[in-house]
Amino acid sequence: MRAKVFALCCHAIENARLLLTSNDVMNVGIGNAHDHVGRYFMDHTHIFASRFIPGPEFPAAYDRMYADLFHLNANVGFTDDFIRKEKLLQYYCRFNPVYMDPRTREAMGYVRDGFMAPGDFAYLRDVATMLGEVGGVTRFSLSRTNLRHIQPDYYELEHRLEQAPNPDSRVVISDRRDALGSLIADLDWRILDEDVRSFKIGQERIASEFAALGYGRVELEEITRDLVESRIAGHYHQIGTTRMSDVPEDGVVDRNQRVHGVGNLYIGGSSVFPTAGYSGPTMMIVGFTIRLAEHIEKQLAA
Ligand SMILES: Cc1cc2nc3c(=O)[nH]c(=O)nc-3n(C[C@H](O)[C@H](O)[C@H](O)COP(=O)(O)OP(=O)(O)OC[C@H]3O[C@@H](n4cnc5c(N)ncnc54)[C@H](O)[C@@H]3O)c2cc1C
């Protein structure tokens, strides 16, 4: 393939894999002279921990029935001042309503979504599970209508966090090949103590503020590294494997998303983000990509 300019926009894991496996000319991979390609992999992380038992005042602040009816979710975050003072990563807490045992909720989902035929053993077992907690199922169903004002028994706290950049969290190349003979990427996704600390302080502050406001009480689970590692999940928001930097020693692309040391190769997508933030990456990806297209257009016209 021959072109004046190339733009690599295959998303964070594949962008890194293509650079690392393109090693005919630069044997450590394109743009990898300083060993940054594939490193600093981040996602938007979340864990479930602790439960909030709402008091009678809570629906005035957050009425779950109203939120359900309009498919809304409320999140509680912190002010910029608090985040800076406590040296926190960006954090917010989501309140997930619980009307019944999680196993009953799961069974209800399978039955509702028609995952199996009505005569199947699994179907009958799930219906039996629902009948075993018919009160919770009824209250959950009513909470989705505007017939009755039904609040959940409690809320599960879902803690959502911006992940801190970590060079050891990375995309690496395995020795396995796909059907076309290309080497497959592996992901070594890691968290730092800083991530655990932000989850912990975030939860503590939510619990103390809600208690002070008289909204209810929190049954706290202690947030430890083990707890975080056993529960952490991402949001398919893959970020950071070809990070942007002013100088080649610190990253992979320059401020115009051109690969350091390569005249005509640009990278688009969240792989160029040096930090992850906590909101969905796609609007920023689109913004950066429009800017990149304009830059390339100017370069070609010059
Ligand atoms: C279930 C789910 C929910 C999400 N929800 C949200 C959300 O609510 N908000 C939000 O902001 N983001 C969300 N995201 C993330 C969002 O989808 C991504 O941030 C966004 O799609 C990334 O855009 P991109 O163009 O960089 O990569 P992609 O959309 O992944 O596009 C990459 C393209 O490159 C192609 N490609 C890959 N490898 C090669 C190759 N070797 N050769 C040629 N072509 C190749 C792929 O086929 C694809 O078309 C979600 C993702 C998932 C999976």
The ligand as an SDF file (V2000), in Angstrom:
LIG
                    3D

 53 58  0  0  0  0  0  0  0  0999 V2000
  -20.8270   -2.3770   24.5880 C   0  0  0  0  0  0  0  0  0  0  0  0
  -20.1190   -1.0430   24.4550 C   0  0  0  0  0  0  0  0  0  0  0  0
  -20.7070    0.0890   24.9780 C   0  0  0  0  0  0  0  0  0  0  0  0
  -20.0700    1.3210   24.8400 C   0  0  0  0  0  0  0  0  0  0  0  0
  -20.6900    2.4400   25.3390 N   0  0  0  0  0  0  0  0  0  0  0  0
  -20.1010    3.6470   25.2000 C   0  0  0  0  0  0  0  0  0  0  0  0
  -20.7390    4.8440   25.6860 C   0  0  0  0  0  0  0  0  0  0  0  0
  -21.8490    4.7960   26.2150 O   0  0  0  0  0  0  0  0  0  0  0  0
  -20.0940    6.0270   25.5440 N   0  0  0  0  0  0  0  0  0  0  0  0
  -18.8690    6.1120   24.9530 C   0  0  0  0  0  0  0  0  0  0  0  0
  -18.3240    7.2170   24.8470 O   0  0  0  0  0  0  0  0  0  0  0  0
  -18.2450    5.0140   24.4820 N   0  0  0  0  0  0  0  0  0  0  0  0
  -18.8270    3.7820   24.5910 C   0  0  0  0  0  0  0  0  0  0  0  0
  -18.1900    2.6600   24.1300 N   0  0  0  0  0  0  0  0  0  0  0  0
  -16.8410    2.8130   23.5770 C   0  0  0  0  0  0  0  0  0  0  0  0
  -16.8770    3.2110   22.1130 C   0  0  0  0  0  0  0  0  0  0  0  0
  -17.5360    2.1860   21.3620 O   0  0  0  0  0  0  0  0  0  0  0  0
  -15.4440    3.3980   21.6250 C   0  0  0  0  0  0  0  0  0  0  0  0
  -14.8260    4.4040   22.4290 O   0  0  0  0  0  0  0  0  0  0  0  0
  -15.3890    3.8680   20.1750 C   0  0  0  0  0  0  0  0  0  0  0  0
  -16.1240    3.0060   19.3320 O   0  0  0  0  0  0  0  0  0  0  0  0
  -13.9550    3.8830   19.7160 C   0  0  0  0  0  0  0  0  0  0  0  0
  -13.9200    4.4220   18.4220 O   0  0  0  0  0  0  0  0  0  0  0  0
  -12.7250    4.0870   17.4180 P   0  0  0  0  0  0  0  0  0  0  0  0
  -13.1310    4.6110   16.0860 O   0  0  0  0  0  0  0  0  0  0  0  0
  -11.4260    4.5460   17.9940 O   0  0  0  0  0  0  0  0  0  0  0  0
  -12.6360    2.4970   17.3940 O   0  0  0  0  0  0  0  0  0  0  0  0
  -13.7130    1.4450   16.8610 P   0  0  0  0  0  0  0  0  0  0  0  0
  -15.1000    1.9980   16.9400 O   0  0  0  0  0  0  0  0  0  0  0  0
  -13.4240    0.1610   17.5610 O   0  0  0  0  0  0  0  0  0  0  0  0
  -13.3390    1.3270   15.3260 O   0  0  0  0  0  0  0  0  0  0  0  0
  -12.1540    0.6620   14.9190 C   0  0  0  0  0  0  0  0  0  0  0  0
  -12.3780    0.1750   13.4970 C   0  0  0  0  0  0  0  0  0  0  0  0
  -11.1520   -0.3910   13.0280 O   0  0  0  0  0  0  0  0  0  0  0  0
  -11.4390   -1.6240   12.3880 C   0  0  0  0  0  0  0  0  0  0  0  0
  -10.2510   -2.4840   12.5100 N   0  0  0  0  0  0  0  0  0  0  0  0
   -9.7630   -3.0600   13.6370 C   0  0  0  0  0  0  0  0  0  0  0  0
   -8.6470   -3.7370   13.3660 N   0  0  0  0  0  0  0  0  0  0  0  0
   -8.3760   -3.5670   12.0550 C   0  0  0  0  0  0  0  0  0  0  0  0
   -7.3250   -4.0040   11.1860 C   0  0  0  0  0  0  0  0  0  0  0  0
   -6.3210   -4.7580   11.6170 N   0  0  0  0  0  0  0  0  0  0  0  0
   -7.3880   -3.6400    9.8930 N   0  0  0  0  0  0  0  0  0  0  0  0
   -8.4050   -2.8740    9.4370 C   0  0  0  0  0  0  0  0  0  0  0  0
   -9.4220   -2.4240   10.2050 N   0  0  0  0  0  0  0  0  0  0  0  0
   -9.3990   -2.7600   11.5030 C   0  0  0  0  0  0  0  0  0  0  0  0
  -12.6430   -2.1850   13.1310 C   0  0  0  0  0  0  0  0  0  0  0  0
  -13.3340   -3.1000   12.3290 O   0  0  0  0  0  0  0  0  0  0  0  0
  -13.4480   -0.9120   13.4040 C   0  0  0  0  0  0  0  0  0  0  0  0
  -14.2890   -0.5910   12.3330 O   0  0  0  0  0  0  0  0  0  0  0  0
  -18.8050    1.4080   24.2130 C   0  0  0  0  0  0  0  0  0  0  0  0
  -18.2140    0.2430   23.6930 C   0  0  0  0  0  0  0  0  0  0  0  0
  -18.8630   -0.9660   23.8040 C   0  0  0  0  0  0  0  0  0  0  0  0
  -18.2070   -2.2070   23.2190 C   0  0  0  0  0  0  0  0  0  0  0  0
  1  2  1  0
  2  3  1  0
  2 52  2  0
  3  4  2  0
  4  5  1  0
  4 50  1  0
  5  6  2  0
  6  7  1  0
  6 13  1  0
  7  8  2  0
  7  9  1  0
  9 10  1  0
 10 11  2  0
 10 12  1  0
 12 13  2  0
 13 14  1  0
 14 15  1  0
 14 50  1  0
 15 16  1  0
 16 17  1  0
 16 18  1  0
 18 19  1  0
 18 20  1  0
 20 21  1  0
 20 22  1  0
 22 23  1  0
 23 24  1  0
 24 25  2  0
 24 26  1  0
 24 27  1  0
 27 28  1  0
 28 29  2  0
 28 30  1  0
 28 31  1  0
 31 32  1  0
 32 33  1  0
 33 34  1  0
 33 48  1  0
 34 35  1  0
 35 36  1  0
 35 46  1  0
 36 37  1  0
 36 45  1  0
 37 38  2  0
 38 39  1  0
 39 40  1  0
 39 45  2  0
 40 41  1  0
 40 42  2  0
 42 43  1  0
 43 44  2  0
 44 45  1  0
 46 47  1  0
 46 48  1  0
 48 49  1  0
 50 51  2  0
 51 52  1  0
 52 53  1  0
M  END
$$$$
